[in-house]
Amino acid sequence: MTLNLANMLTLARIFAVPVIVVLLYLERSLHSALLAYTSSAVFIVASLTDMADGYVARKQNIITNLGKFLDPLADKLLISSVLIMLVELGWVEAWIVVVIVCREIAVTGMRGIAADKGVVIAADKYGKMKTIAQILALIPLLAHYPLLGFDPVPVGTLVLYLALALTIFSGANYLYNFYRNWLQTE
């Protein structure tokens, strides 16, 4: 059965995207800290489903082709949508988002070519570190209102630059390995 618990968790991450987008649009209009914190909380829950779906799939031995397709798609939709909204709201510089989204498209393309040859390219440790850094950067940037005298924006911005460096490094690593393993054999 392809619509198992792991895949439902992945779908929940996808369905969280429009919820977060709407919350951010409302927050922009209403300037509400509650809406900002709520969008951050929904993002946290959606991000946690990324760990949960993989755990459930491995634990219950229910890894499916649908899950292999949806899981990275859900990650890209969630992260990219939030980053694009943060540019729209003026909270993140557009060039950072362009670099991150272009890396995601390039790696997805490389994975598509490999899949055409019957090979699944799983996320490596740098790709996982990149995703974690992106998530950790976006949480305080979404919350962005000071709480108990703490301004989360500088922390989020600093972690976003770290995530950007990991994004570039992991993308270059995928490209290098792709070239070494695939293009040289063609």
C-alpha positions as CSV (number, residue, x, y, z in Angstrom):
1,M,0.0,0.0,0.0
2,T,1.6,3.3,-1.1
3,L,-0.5,5.6,1.1
4,N,1.0,4.4,4.4
5,L,1.8,6.4,7.6
6,A,5.2,7.5,6.3
7,N,3.7,8.8,3.1
8,M,0.9,10.5,4.9
9,L,3.4,12.3,7.1
10,T,5.2,13.4,3.9
11,L,1.9,14.7,2.5
12,A,1.2,16.6,5.7
13,R,4.5,18.4,5.1
14,I,3.3,19.4,1.6
15,F,-0.1,20.5,2.9
16,A,1.6,22.7,5.5
17,V,3.1,24.8,2.8
18,P,-0.1,26.8,1.8
19,V,-0.9,27.1,5.5
20,I,2.5,28.8,6.2
21,V,2.1,31.0,3.1
22,V,-1.3,32.2,4.2
23,L,-0.1,32.8,7.8
24,L,2.8,34.9,6.4
25,Y,0.5,37.0,4.2
26,L,-1.8,37.6,7.1
27,E,1.2,38.5,9.3
28,R,2.4,41.0,6.7
29,S,-1.0,42.7,6.7
30,L,-1.7,42.6,10.4
31,H,1.8,42.8,11.8
32,S,0.9,40.1,14.4
33,A,3.6,38.5,16.5
34,L,1.1,35.7,17.2
35,L,0.8,34.9,13.4
36,A,4.6,35.0,13.0
37,Y,5.0,32.6,15.9
38,T,2.2,30.4,14.6
39,S,3.9,30.2,11.1
40,S,7.1,29.3,12.8
41,A,5.4,26.6,14.9
42,V,3.7,25.1,11.8
43,F,7.0,25.1,10.0
44,I,8.7,23.3,13.0
45,V,5.9,20.6,13.0
46,A,6.2,20.2,9.2
47,S,10.0,20.0,9.5
48,L,9.7,17.3,12.2
49,T,7.6,15.2,9.8
50,D,10.7,14.9,7.7
51,M,12.5,12.9,10.4
52,A,9.3,11.1,11.4
53,D,8.4,9.8,7.9
54,G,11.9,8.3,7.4
55,Y,11.9,6.8,10.8
56,V,8.4,5.2,10.3
57,A,9.3,4.0,6.8
58,R,12.5,2.3,8.0
59,K,11.0,0.9,11.3
60,Q,7.9,-0.5,9.6
61,N,9.8,-1.5,6.4
62,I,7.4,0.4,4.2
63,I,9.7,2.3,1.9
64,T,7.8,2.9,-1.4
65,N,8.7,4.5,-4.7
66,L,6.0,7.1,-3.9
67,G,7.8,7.9,-0.7
68,K,11.2,8.1,-2.4
69,F,9.6,10.7,-4.8
70,L,7.5,12.7,-2.4
71,D,10.0,13.0,0.5
72,P,12.6,15.2,-1.3
73,L,9.8,17.0,-3.1
74,A,8.1,17.9,0.2
75,D,11.4,19.2,1.6
76,K,12.0,21.4,-1.5
77,L,8.5,22.7,-1.5
78,L,8.6,23.6,2.2
79,I,12.0,25.2,2.3
80,S,11.7,27.0,-1.1
81,S,8.2,28.3,-0.4
82,V,9.2,29.7,2.9
83,L,12.4,31.3,1.5
84,I,10.4,32.9,-1.4
85,M,7.9,34.3,1.1
86,L,10.7,35.7,3.2
87,V,12.0,37.5,0.1
88,E,8.5,38.8,-0.7
89,L,8.2,40.1,2.9
90,G,11.6,41.7,2.6
91,W,13.2,39.6,5.4
92,V,15.8,37.7,3.2
93,E,17.8,38.9,0.3
94,A,16.7,37.4,-3.0
95,W,20.2,36.3,-4.2
96,I,20.4,33.9,-1.3
97,V,17.2,32.3,-2.3
98,V,18.2,32.1,-5.9
99,V,21.4,30.3,-5.0
100,I,19.5,27.8,-2.8
101,V,16.7,27.1,-5.2
102,C,19.1,26.8,-8.2
103,R,21.1,24.2,-6.2
104,E,17.9,22.3,-5.4
105,I,16.9,22.3,-9.1
106,A,20.4,21.2,-10.2
107,V,20.5,18.3,-7.7
108,T,17.0,17.2,-8.6
109,G,18.0,17.2,-12.3
110,M,21.1,15.0,-11.5
111,R,18.9,12.6,-9.5
112,G,16.5,12.4,-12.4
113,I,19.2,11.4,-14.8
114,A,20.5,8.8,-12.4
115,A,16.9,7.5,-11.8
116,D,16.6,7.1,-15.5
117,K,19.5,4.7,-15.3
118,G,17.8,2.9,-12.4
119,V,19.9,4.4,-9.6
120,V,18.6,6.3,-6.7
121,I,20.9,9.0,-5.3
122,A,20.2,9.4,-1.7
123,A,21.0,12.5,0.3
124,D,24.5,12.5,1.6
125,K,25.6,13.8,5.0
126,Y,26.3,17.3,3.6
127,G,22.8,17.4,2.0
128,K,21.3,16.4,5.3
129,M,23.4,19.0,7.2
130,K,22.3,21.6,4.6
131,T,18.6,20.8,5.2
132,I,19.0,21.0,9.0
133,A,20.8,24.3,8.8
134,Q,18.1,25.7,6.5
135,I,15.4,24.6,8.9
136,L,17.3,26.1,11.9
137,A,17.7,29.4,10.0
138,L,14.1,29.7,8.9
139,I,12.6,29.1,12.4
140,P,13.8,32.3,13.9
141,L,13.4,34.2,10.7
142,L,9.7,33.2,10.6
143,A,9.2,34.1,14.3
144,H,11.2,37.5,13.7
145,Y,9.5,39.3,16.6
146,P,11.7,39.8,19.7
147,L,10.6,37.6,22.6
148,L,11.6,38.3,26.2
149,G,14.2,40.8,24.9
150,F,15.7,38.3,22.4
151,D,15.8,39.3,18.7
152,P,15.8,36.0,16.7
153,V,16.6,37.7,13.4
154,P,20.4,38.0,13.7
155,V,20.6,34.4,14.8
156,G,18.4,33.3,11.9
157,T,20.4,35.4,9.4
158,L,23.8,34.0,10.7
159,V,22.5,30.4,10.4
160,L,21.1,31.2,7.0
161,Y,24.6,32.2,5.8
162,L,25.9,28.9,7.2
163,A,23.1,27.1,5.4
164,L,24.0,28.9,2.2
165,A,27.6,27.8,2.5
166,L,26.5,24.2,3.1
167,T,24.1,24.5,0.2
168,I,26.9,25.5,-2.1
169,F,29.3,22.9,-0.8
170,S,26.8,20.0,-0.9
171,G,25.7,21.0,-4.4
172,A,29.3,21.1,-5.6
173,N,29.8,17.7,-3.9
174,Y,26.8,16.2,-5.7
175,L,28.0,17.7,-9.0
176,Y,31.5,16.4,-8.6
177,N,30.3,12.9,-7.7
178,F,27.7,13.0,-10.5
179,Y,30.4,13.9,-13.0
180,R,32.9,11.4,-11.7
181,N,30.4,8.5,-11.5
182,W,28.0,9.2,-14.4
183,L,29.3,11.6,-17.0
184,Q,32.7,10.1,-17.4
185,T,31.2,6.7,-18.1
186,E,29.0,8.0,-20.9
